[in-house]
């Protein structure tokens, strides 16, 4: 997820671009850059690091002009660097572009363009687009962009300027946001409303596969077929703070609602021709056979993702899996050897304990795979293999969309390993991939039906303790649900394996105690139902999470939150969404600072 800003008018573009990028930096902070047309040439300045680095650099540069585009980057393809920063250009520097999204077929296009004589200087997928526009350009910039879009696969929000067109910019979008701000004798483009809110409150929302040519006085929009599109002007009434959050009350809520897109983006380039394709992660059957065991190492929410991963990998691959808390793993003289496969999980890629644990494993000679959200992070640079989650930046301290994409990566890895080992039938393999592809739509369905979750929160937010129970994969997700509640509401909460209730835990249940019971696993449903009856008999207020169709549970509980029916093993990805929302609504009802809970930080970079 990157941020895009653009301006054309009679004012100097640079101050407007920089100010807009400041409002968009939450969308990406690996690097930033601007391209300004001075009427004769396109001048570019860009830099790795926070926007302040770029500001310092341009302080001594001449970037005059009334047409320009800017970009703040969240790296996907190519590590953060000056060269990989946007804007990117064609070889002559006559065409400059900024891009938010992922070009899925960029390697195929890059190989073809190289055969045509094009030279690439960056590692990004975006540079392909600049060269393609150059390839098709014959004087008509809009047509060159349209032909380019016909060739690319994936998601994009694009802004293009050209040396030969000092009086316009061309923009387009598919699956990535882009708005057009309407002014008097000036116009703007941006990824999000906050970037332009001080200049205008009148906007067009560009829809998928629409292309716009923007000048000082006009905005002309066409669809992919070249047909003119008429737009209604949207009048923005949000205040600035609300706008930064896309109209949501908190970043956490915004990020939960971004989960369908995060799932889609993480899947997008990993399924090709009906098979899992993990790119550069090429763990062979021989390595898996020799591994003896797989060890997952992580902290906090990432550790909880690892617990789910253990269930899934052992079930599908039939290799023993250990899940270790990184801070404990380092100091217990772990029994690992050079043949073991180590998976480390870290949203930021900078978690101190996880990094130290990975380095210890590498020193022994073990192969390491990192699952991380941040391209160019320390863990991504030092691991032998990297599987990126395309969740985009998380601003809220409590992790939501990063967790759900970590789960997805573990499922894809398990399927890849199982297929290599011959441990999964072709029928089940194909079915699970098809079900994975449905997850973004199903996740959206969960989000569309959240009134019952709000009601559950309203009934329980004054509780002193809330317990979570489940069996199997349900228990694995219960520990994450409980953590979310603790993190942001400060309510004491614990998760227990439901079968352990009779071994002491049930003594904590008294009249009115809320219990969140997860009952999505069909083979364990009846046993979980018995455990629900046990706590209900002691006076518990039971909120159940179950799969659509399991209506029997309604007789035994106070509230039921249903998730869509899917392949049962995939339930954790859908099940955690109502738990995140429940924690959120409880915290809001208590008046807590949801995005910045006390005593916590987003990335733990010290022991």
C-alpha positions as CSV (number, residue, x, y, z in Angstrom):
1,X,0.0,0.0,0.0
2,X,1.6,3.2,-1.2
3,X,0.4,6.9,-1.3
4,X,0.0,8.9,-4.5
5,X,-0.5,12.7,-4.9
6,X,-0.7,14.8,-8.0
7,X,-1.3,18.5,-8.9
8,X,-1.9,20.6,-12.0
9,X,-2.8,24.3,-11.8
10,X,-1.2,27.7,-11.6
11,X,0.6,27.2,-8.3
12,X,4.0,25.7,-7.6
13,X,3.4,22.0,-7.4
14,X,6.2,21.0,-5.1
15,X,4.8,22.4,-1.8
16,X,1.4,20.8,-2.5
17,X,3.0,17.5,-3.3
18,X,5.1,17.5,-0.1
19,X,2.1,18.5,2.1
20,X,0.0,15.8,0.5
21,X,2.7,13.2,1.0
22,X,2.8,14.1,4.7
23,X,-0.9,13.2,4.9
24,X,-0.3,10.0,3.1
25,X,2.8,8.8,4.9
26,X,0.8,6.3,6.9
27,X,0.3,4.4,3.7
28,X,4.0,3.8,3.3
29,X,7.3,5.1,4.7
30,X,10.1,3.2,3.0
31,X,10.9,6.0,0.6
32,X,9.3,9.0,-1.1
33,X,9.8,10.9,-4.3
34,X,8.4,13.6,-6.6
35,X,8.4,14.4,-10.3
36,X,7.8,18.0,-11.4
37,X,7.3,19.2,-15.0
38,X,8.9,22.7,-15.4
39,X,7.3,23.2,-18.9
40,X,10.3,21.8,-20.7
41,X,11.7,18.9,-18.7
42,X,10.6,16.5,-16.0
43,X,12.7,16.8,-12.9
44,X,12.8,14.0,-10.3
45,X,14.0,13.8,-6.8
46,X,13.5,10.7,-4.6
47,X,15.1,9.2,-1.5
48,X,15.0,6.1,0.7
49,X,13.6,6.6,4.2
50,X,11.0,8.9,5.7
51,X,9.6,11.9,4.0
52,X,11.9,14.1,6.0
53,X,14.9,12.7,4.1
54,X,13.4,13.8,0.8
55,X,12.5,17.2,2.2
56,X,16.1,17.7,3.2
57,X,17.3,16.6,-0.2
58,X,15.0,18.9,-2.2
59,X,15.9,21.9,-0.1
60,X,18.9,22.5,-2.3
61,X,17.2,21.4,-5.6
62,X,15.3,23.4,-8.3
63,X,12.0,21.7,-8.8
64,X,9.9,24.5,-10.2
65,X,6.7,23.8,-12.1
66,X,2.9,23.7,-11.9
67,X,2.5,20.0,-12.8
68,X,3.8,17.2,-10.6
69,X,3.2,13.8,-9.1
70,X,4.5,12.4,-5.8
71,X,4.7,9.0,-4.0
72,X,5.4,7.6,-0.6
73,X,6.3,3.9,-0.8
74,X,5.4,0.7,1.0
75,X,7.8,-1.7,-0.7
76,X,6.5,-4.8,-2.4
77,X,8.9,-5.6,-5.2
78,X,12.4,-4.5,-4.6
79,X,13.9,-3.5,-1.2
80,X,13.7,0.1,-0.1
81,X,16.4,2.1,-1.9
82,X,16.8,5.4,-3.8
83,X,16.7,3.5,-7.1
84,X,13.6,1.5,-6.2
85,X,11.8,4.6,-5.0
86,X,9.1,6.2,-7.2
87,X,8.6,8.0,-9.5
88,X,10.0,5.7,-12.2
89,X,10.7,6.7,-15.8
90,X,11.3,5.3,-19.2
91,X,14.9,5.2,-20.4
92,X,14.9,8.8,-21.7
93,X,13.2,10.2,-18.6
94,X,10.5,11.7,-20.8
95,X,7.7,9.7,-19.1
96,X,7.4,9.5,-15.3
97,X,4.9,7.4,-13.3
98,X,3.9,6.6,-9.7
99,X,2.1,3.4,-8.8
100,X,0.2,1.8,-5.9
101,X,-0.5,-1.9,-6.3
102,X,1.1,-5.1,-7.5
103,X,1.7,-6.0,-11.2
104,X,1.4,-9.7,-11.1
105,X,2.8,-10.5,-14.5
106,X,5.7,-8.0,-14.4
107,X,8.4,-10.7,-14.8
108,X,6.9,-11.9,-18.0
109,X,6.5,-8.4,-19.3
110,X,10.0,-7.4,-18.2
111,X,11.6,-10.4,-20.0
112,X,9.7,-9.4,-23.2
113,X,10.7,-5.7,-22.9
114,X,14.3,-6.7,-22.4
115,X,14.2,-8.6,-25.6
116,X,12.8,-5.5,-27.2
117,X,15.9,-3.6,-26.0
118,X,14.6,-1.9,-22.9
119,X,17.1,-1.6,-20.0
120,X,15.8,-1.8,-16.4
121,X,17.5,0.0,-13.5
122,X,15.3,-1.0,-10.6
123,X,14.0,-4.2,-9.0
124,X,10.4,-2.9,-9.0
125,X,7.3,-4.1,-10.9
126,X,6.4,-0.5,-11.6
127,X,9.3,0.2,-14.0
128,X,7.6,-2.3,-16.4
129,X,4.7,0.1,-16.7
130,X,6.9,3.1,-17.5
131,X,8.6,1.1,-20.4
132,X,5.3,-0.2,-21.7
133,X,3.8,3.3,-21.9
134,X,6.9,4.3,-23.8
135,X,6.5,1.3,-26.1
136,X,3.0,2.3,-27.0
137,X,3.4,6.0,-27.1
138,X,2.9,7.7,-30.5
139,X,1.8,11.1,-29.4
140,X,-1.4,10.1,-27.6
141,X,-0.6,9.6,-23.9
142,X,-4.1,8.4,-23.0
143,X,-4.1,5.7,-25.6
144,X,-0.6,4.6,-24.6
145,X,-1.8,4.2,-21.0
146,X,-4.9,2.3,-22.2
147,X,-2.9,-0.1,-24.3
148,X,-0.5,-0.6,-21.3
149,X,-3.4,-1.4,-19.0
150,X,-4.6,-4.1,-21.4
151,X,-1.2,-5.9,-21.0
152,X,-0.8,-5.8,-17.2
153,X,-2.4,-8.1,-14.6
154,X,-2.9,-7.1,-11.0
155,X,-3.8,-4.0,-9.0
156,X,-2.9,-0.5,-9.7
157,X,-3.5,3.2,-9.1
158,X,-1.3,5.1,-11.6
159,X,-0.4,8.7,-12.3
160,X,1.6,9.5,-15.5
161,X,3.2,12.7,-16.8
162,X,5.1,13.1,-20.0
163,X,7.7,15.7,-21.2
164,X,5.6,16.2,-24.4
165,X,2.5,17.0,-22.4
166,X,3.2,19.8,-20.0
167,X,-0.5,20.6,-19.7
168,X,-2.0,17.3,-18.4
169,X,-1.6,14.1,-16.4
170,X,-3.2,10.7,-17.0
171,X,-4.4,8.5,-14.2
172,X,-6.0,5.1,-13.9
173,X,-7.0,2.6,-11.2
174,X,-7.9,-1.0,-10.6
175,X,-8.3,-2.5,-7.1
176,X,-6.3,0.4,-5.6
177,X,-7.9,3.7,-4.5
178,X,-7.6,6.9,-6.5
179,X,-9.6,10.1,-6.2
180,X,-9.7,13.3,-8.2
181,X,-10.0,16.6,-6.4
182,X,-11.7,19.4,-8.3
183,X,-10.6,23.0,-7.9
184,X,-10.9,26.3,-9.7
185,X,-8.2,26.4,-12.4
186,X,-6.5,23.5,-10.7
187,X,-7.1,19.8,-10.1
188,X,-5.6,17.2,-7.8
189,X,-5.3,13.4,-7.5
190,X,-4.6,11.4,-4.4
191,X,-4.8,7.9,-2.9
192,X,-6.9,9.2,0.0
193,X,-8.9,12.3,0.7
194,X,-6.7,13.7,3.5
195,X,-4.0,14.6,1.0
196,X,-6.1,17.2,-0.7
197,X,-8.7,18.2,1.9
198,X,-7.1,21.6,2.6
199,X,-7.4,22.5,-1.1
200,X,-10.9,21.1,-2.1
201,X,-13.8,19.1,-0.8
202,X,-15.2,18.3,-4.2
203,X,-14.0,14.9,-5.5
204,X,-14.6,12.2,-8.1
205,X,-14.0,8.6,-7.1
206,X,-12.3,6.8,-9.9
207,X,-13.7,3.3,-10.4
208,X,-11.9,0.1,-11.6
209,X,-10.5,0.3,-15.1
210,X,-11.3,3.9,-15.6
211,X,-8.8,6.3,-17.1
212,X,-8.8,10.1,-16.6
213,X,-7.0,12.9,-18.4
214,X,-6.6,15.8,-16.1
215,X,-5.7,19.4,-17.0
216,X,-6.1,22.7,-15.2
217,X,-9.6,23.2,-16.3
218,X,-10.9,19.8,-17.3
219,X,-11.2,16.2,-16.2
220,X,-12.1,13.7,-18.9
221,X,-12.8,10.1,-17.8
222,X,-13.1,7.1,-20.0
223,X,-13.6,3.4,-19.4
224,X,-11.4,0.5,-20.6
225,X,-13.3,0.6,-24.0
226,X,-12.6,4.3,-24.6
227,X,-16.2,5.3,-23.8
228,X,-16.8,8.6,-21.9
229,X,-17.8,8.3,-18.3
230,X,-19.8,10.9,-16.5
231,X,-19.3,11.3,-12.7
232,X,-21.2,12.9,-9.9
233,X,-19.3,15.2,-7.6
234,X,-18.9,14.0,-4.1
235,X,-18.9,16.7,-1.4
236,X,-16.5,15.7,1.5
237,X,-17.9,16.5,4.9
238,X,-15.3,14.7,7.0
239,X,-12.9,16.6,9.3
240,X,-9.2,16.0,8.7
241,X,-8.7,13.4,11.4
242,X,-11.6,11.4,10.1
243,X,-10.4,11.6,6.6
244,X,-7.0,10.2,7.5
245,X,-8.8,7.1,8.7
246,X,-11.0,6.9,5.6
247,X,-14.0,7.9,7.6
248,X,-13.5,5.2,10.2
249,X,-13.3,6.1,13.9
250,X,-10.0,4.4,14.4
251,X,-7.2,3.0,12.3
252,X,-7.8,-0.5,13.8
253,X,-11.4,-0.5,12.5
254,X,-10.1,0.7,9.1
255,X,-7.5,-2.1,9.0
256,X,-10.0,-4.8,9.9
257,X,-12.1,-3.6,7.0
258,X,-9.1,-3.8,4.8
259,X,-8.7,-7.5,5.5
260,X,-10.5,-8.7,2.4
261,X,-8.2,-6.7,0.2
262,X,-5.1,-7.8,2.2
263,X,-6.2,-11.4,1.6
264,X,-6.7,-10.8,-2.1
265,X,-3.3,-9.1,-2.5
266,X,-1.5,-11.8,-0.5
267,X,-3.1,-14.4,-2.7
268,X,-2.9,-12.6,-6.0
269,X,0.6,-13.6,-7.3
270,X,0.8,-16.9,-5.3
271,X,-1.7,-19.0,-7.3
272,X,-0.8,-19.7,-10.9
273,X,-2.4,-22.2,-13.2
274,X,-4.4,-23.6,-10.2
275,X,-1.2,-24.3,-8.1
276,X,0.5,-22.6,-5.2
277,X,3.6,-20.7,-6.4
278,X,5.7,-19.3,-3.6
279,X,8.2,-17.6,-5.9
280,X,11.8,-17.8,-4.7
281,X,10.9,-20.1,-1.8
282,X,12.0,-23.4,-3.3
283,X,12.1,-25.9,-0.5
284,X,12.6,-29.3,-2.1
285,X,11.0,-32.6,-1.3
286,X,14.5,-33.9,-0.3
287,X,14.9,-31.0,2.2
288,X,11.5,-31.7,3.7
289,X,12.2,-35.4,4.1
290,X,15.5,-34.6,5.8
291,X,14.1,-31.8,8.0
292,X,12.9,-34.1,10.8
293,X,10.8,-31.2,12.1
294,X,9.7,-27.7,11.4
295,X,10.1,-25.0,14.1
296,X,8.0,-21.9,14.0
297,X,9.4,-19.0,16.0
298,X,7.6,-15.7,16.8
299,X,6.2,-13.4,19.4
300,X,2.8,-12.1,20.4
301,X,0.1,-12.2,17.6
302,X,2.6,-13.7,15.2
303,X,3.2,-16.5,17.7
304,X,-0.5,-17.2,17.7
305,X,-0.5,-17.4,13.9
306,X,2.2,-20.0,14.4
307,X,0.0,-22.1,16.6
308,X,-2.6,-22.3,13.8
309,X,0.3,-23.0,11.4
310,X,1.3,-26.0,13.5
311,X,-2.1,-27.6,13.2
312,X,-2.3,-27.0,9.5
313,X,1.2,-28.1,8.6
314,X,1.1,-31.2,10.7
315,X,-2.3,-32.1,9.3
316,X,-1.4,-31.6,5.6
317,X,2.4,-32.3,5.5
318,X,2.7,-34.9,8.3
319,X,5.9,-33.4,9.6
320,X,6.2,-32.6,13.3
321,X,6.0,-28.8,14.1
322,X,7.1,-27.0,17.2
323,X,5.9,-23.5,17.9
324,X,8.3,-21.4,20.1
325,X,8.1,-18.0,21.7
326,X,11.2,-16.3,20.4
327,X,12.2,-14.8,23.8
328,X,12.1,-18.3,25.4
329,X,13.5,-20.2,22.5
330,X,16.8,-18.4,22.6
331,X,17.6,-19.3,26.2
332,X,16.6,-22.9,26.4
333,X,19.4,-24.5,24.4
334,X,16.9,-25.7,21.8
335,X,17.2,-29.1,20.1
336,X,17.7,-28.1,16.5
337,X,20.1,-29.1,13.8
338,X,21.2,-28.0,10.3
339,X,18.5,-30.1,8.7
340,X,15.6,-28.6,10.5
341,X,13.4,-26.0,8.8
342,X,12.8,-22.8,10.7
343,X,9.9,-20.4,10.0
344,X,10.1,-17.0,11.7
345,X,7.1,-14.7,11.7
346,X,7.3,-10.9,12.3
347,X,5.0,-8.2,10.9
348,X,7.7,-5.6,11.1
349,X,10.6,-7.8,10.4
350,X,12.4,-6.0,13.2
351,X,11.3,-7.9,16.3
352,X,14.4,-8.2,18.4
353,X,13.8,-11.6,20.0
354,X,12.7,-13.1,16.7
355,X,15.7,-11.8,14.9
356,X,18.0,-13.1,17.6
357,X,16.4,-16.5,17.4
358,X,16.7,-16.7,13.6
359,X,20.3,-15.7,13.8
360,X,21.0,-18.5,16.3
361,X,19.3,-21.0,13.9
362,X,21.3,-19.8,11.0
363,X,24.5,-20.1,12.9
364,X,23.7,-23.8,13.4
365,X,23.2,-24.1,9.6
366,X,19.4,-24.5,9.6
367,X,17.3,-23.2,6.7
368,X,15.2,-20.2,7.6
369,X,12.0,-18.9,6.0
370,X,10.7,-15.5,7.1
371,X,7.0,-14.4,6.9
372,X,7.0,-10.6,7.1
373,X,5.0,-7.6,6.0
374,X,7.9,-5.2,5.4
375,X,10.1,-5.5,2.3
376,X,13.7,-4.7,3.1
377,X,13.3,-5.3,6.9
378,X,16.1,-7.0,8.7
379,X,14.4,-10.3,8.9
380,X,13.7,-10.3,5.2
381,X,17.4,-9.5,4.4
382,X,18.8,-12.1,6.6
383,X,16.5,-15.1,6.1
384,X,17.3,-17.7,3.5
385,X,13.8,-17.3,2.0
386,X,11.1,-14.7,2.4
387,X,7.3,-14.9,2.0
388,X,5.8,-11.5,2.1
389,X,2.3,-10.7,3.4
390,X,0.8,-7.9,1.3
391,X,-1.2,-6.4,4.1
392,X,0.1,-2.9,3.7
393,X,1.0,-0.7,6.7
394,X,-0.6,-1.2,10.0
395,X,-1.0,1.9,12.0
396,X,-2.9,0.6,15.0
397,X,-0.7,-1.1,17.6
398,X,-3.0,-4.2,17.8
399,X,-2.3,-6.3,14.7
400,X,-5.3,-7.4,12.7
401,X,-4.8,-7.6,8.9
402,X,-1.1,-8.6,9.4
403,X,-2.3,-11.7,11.4
404,X,-4.8,-12.8,8.9
405,X,-2.3,-12.6,6.1
406,X,0.2,-14.5,8.1
407,X,-2.3,-17.3,8.5
408,X,-2.9,-17.2,4.7
409,X,0.9,-17.5,4.1
410,X,1.1,-20.5,6.4
411,X,-1.8,-22.2,4.7
412,X,-0.2,-21.7,1.3
413,X,3.2,-22.9,2.5
414,X,1.5,-26.0,4.0
415,X,-0.3,-26.8,0.7
416,X,3.0,-26.3,-1.2
417,X,4.9,-28.6,1.1
418,X,2.1,-31.2,1.2
419,X,2.0,-31.4,-2.6
420,X,5.8,-31.8,-2.9
421,X,5.7,-34.6,-0.3
422,X,2.8,-36.3,-2.0
423,X,0.8,-36.1,1.2
424,X,-2.3,-34.6,-0.3
425,X,-4.6,-35.9,-3.0
426,X,-5.0,-33.8,-6.2
427,X,-8.7,-33.4,-5.4
428,X,-8.2,-32.0,-1.9
429,X,-5.3,-29.8,-3.2
430,X,-7.5,-28.3,-5.9
431,X,-10.4,-27.9,-3.6
432,X,-8.4,-26.0,-0.9
433,X,-6.9,-23.7,-3.5
434,X,-10.4,-22.9,-4.8
435,X,-11.6,-22.2,-1.2
436,X,-8.6,-20.0,-0.5
437,X,-9.6,-17.9,-3.5
438,X,-13.0,-17.4,-2.0
439,X,-11.7,-16.0,1.3
440,X,-11.7,-12.3,0.4
441,X,-15.4,-12.4,-0.5
442,X,-16.2,-14.4,2.6
443,X,-14.3,-12.1,4.8
444,X,-16.3,-9.2,3.4
445,X,-19.4,-11.1,4.2
446,X,-18.4,-11.3,7.9
447,X,-17.7,-7.5,7.9
448,X,-21.1,-6.8,6.4
449,X,-22.9,-8.5,9.3
450,X,-21.3,-6.9,12.4
451,X,-24.4,-5.7,14.2
452,X,-24.6,-8.8,16.3
453,X,-20.9,-8.4,17.3
454,X,-21.6,-4.8,18.5
455,X,-24.6,-6.1,20.5
456,X,-22.3,-8.7,22.2
457,X,-19.8,-6.0,23.1
458,X,-22.5,-3.7,24.5
459,X,-23.7,-6.5,26.8
460,X,-20.3,-7.4,28.2
461,X,-17.9,-4.4,28.1
462,X,-18.3,-3.8,31.9
463,X,-17.1,-7.3,32.8
464,X,-14.0,-7.7,34.9
465,X,-13.0,-11.0,33.2
466,X,-13.8,-12.6,29.8
467,X,-12.8,-16.2,29.0
468,X,-12.3,-17.8,25.6
469,X,-12.7,-21.6,25.0
470,X,-12.3,-23.8,22.0
471,X,-10.8,-27.1,20.8
472,X,-8.3,-27.8,18.1
473,X,-8.0,-24.9,15.6
474,X,-10.7,-23.1,17.6
475,X,-8.4,-23.0,20.6
476,X,-5.6,-21.8,18.5
477,X,-7.7,-18.8,17.4
478,X,-9.1,-18.3,20.9
479,X,-5.7,-17.3,22.2
480,X,-5.4,-14.6,19.6
481,X,-9.0,-13.4,20.4
482,X,-8.2,-13.2,24.0
483,X,-5.0,-11.3,23.4
484,X,-6.8,-8.7,21.2
485,X,-9.2,-8.0,24.0
486,X,-6.5,-7.7,26.6
487,X,-4.4,-5.4,24.4
488,X,-7.0,-2.7,23.7
489,X,-9.7,-3.0,26.4
490,X,-7.5,-3.9,29.5
491,X,-10.0,-6.5,30.6
492,X,-8.5,-9.6,32.1
493,X,-9.0,-12.4,29.6
494,X,-7.7,-15.9,29.2
495,X,-8.1,-18.6,26.6
496,X,-8.4,-22.3,27.5
497,X,-8.6,-25.5,25.7
498,X,-12.3,-26.4,26.3
499,X,-11.5,-29.9,27.3
500,X,-9.4,-28.6,30.2
501,X,-12.3,-26.8,31.9
502,X,-12.9,-29.6,34.3
503,X,-9.2,-29.6,35.4
504,X,-9.6,-26.4,37.4
505,X,-10.5,-23.6,35.1
506,X,-14.2,-24.0,35.5
507,X,-13.8,-22.8,39.1
508,X,-13.4,-19.3,37.7
509,X,-16.9,-19.3,36.1
510,X,-19.6,-17.5,38.1
511,X,-23.0,-16.0,37.4
512,X,-22.7,-13.6,34.5
513,X,-19.1,-14.3,33.5
514,X,-18.8,-13.8,29.7
515,X,-17.4,-16.8,27.9
516,X,-16.6,-16.6,24.1
517,X,-17.0,-20.2,22.8
518,X,-15.5,-21.0,19.4
519,X,-17.3,-24.0,17.8
520,X,-16.4,-24.1,14.1
521,X,-14.6,-27.4,13.9
522,X,-17.2,-30.0,12.8
523,X,-15.4,-33.0,14.2
524,X,-15.3,-31.4,17.6
525,X,-18.6,-29.6,17.6
526,X,-20.5,-32.0,19.9
527,X,-17.7,-32.0,22.4
528,X,-17.4,-28.2,22.4
529,X,-21.2,-28.1,22.8
530,X,-20.9,-30.2,26.0
531,X,-18.2,-27.8,27.3
532,X,-20.6,-24.9,26.6
533,X,-23.3,-26.6,28.6
534,X,-20.8,-27.0,31.5
535,X,-20.1,-23.2,31.7
536,X,-23.7,-22.3,31.0
537,X,-24.7,-24.5,34.0
538,X,-22.4,-22.3,36.2
539,X,-24.1,-19.1,35.1
540,X,-21.9,-18.0,32.2
541,X,-23.1,-15.6,29.6
542,X,-22.0,-17.4,26.4
543,X,-21.2,-15.8,23.1
544,X,-20.6,-18.5,20.5
545,X,-18.9,-18.3,17.1
546,X,-20.1,-21.0,14.8
547,X,-20.5,-21.9,11.1
548,X,-23.7,-21.0,9.2
549,X,-26.1,-23.9,9.4
550,X,-25.0,-25.1,12.9
551,X,-28.2,-23.7,14.4
552,X,-28.3,-26.4,17.2
553,X,-26.0,-24.2,19.2
554,X,-28.6,-21.4,19.5
555,X,-30.4,-23.5,22.1
556,X,-27.4,-23.5,24.5
557,X,-26.0,-20.0,24.3
558,X,-27.0,-16.3,24.7
559,X,-25.6,-15.0,21.4
560,X,-24.3,-16.6,18.2
561,X,-22.0,-15.0,15.7
562,X,-22.0,-17.0,12.5
563,X,-19.2,-17.1,9.9
564,X,-19.7,-18.3,6.3
565,X,-19.4,-22.0,5.5
566,X,-16.0,-22.7,4.0
567,X,-13.5,-25.5,4.0
568,X,-13.4,-26.4,7.7
569,X,-9.6,-26.2,8.0
570,X,-9.8,-22.6,6.8
571,X,-12.2,-21.4,9.5
572,X,-9.5,-19.6,11.5
573,X,-9.1,-16.9,8.8
574,X,-12.8,-16.1,9.0
575,X,-13.3,-16.8,12.7
576,X,-10.8,-14.3,13.9
577,X,-12.6,-11.3,12.2
578,X,-15.5,-11.3,14.6
579,X,-13.1,-11.7,17.5
580,X,-11.1,-8.6,16.4
581,X,-14.4,-6.7,16.0
582,X,-15.6,-7.8,19.4
583,X,-12.4,-6.6,21.1
584,X,-12.6,-3.3,19.2
585,X,-16.3,-2.6,20.1
586,X,-15.6,-3.5,23.8
587,X,-12.7,-1.1,23.9
588,X,-14.7,1.6,22.3
589,X,-17.5,1.1,24.8
590,X,-15.0,1.4,27.6
591,X,-13.6,4.6,26.2
592,X,-10.1,3.2,25.6
593,X,-7.5,4.6,23.2
594,X,-7.9,1.8,20.7
595,X,-5.1,2.6,18.3
596,X,-2.5,3.4,21.0
597,X,-3.1,1.1,24.0
598,X,-1.2,1.8,27.1
599,X,2.3,0.4,27.6
600,X,2.5,-1.1,24.1
601,X,4.4,-0.3,20.9
602,X,3.9,-1.5,17.3
603,X,7.3,-3.0,16.9
604,X,9.3,-4.5,19.8
605,X,12.9,-3.8,18.8
606,X,14.4,-4.3,22.3
607,X,14.5,-7.4,24.5
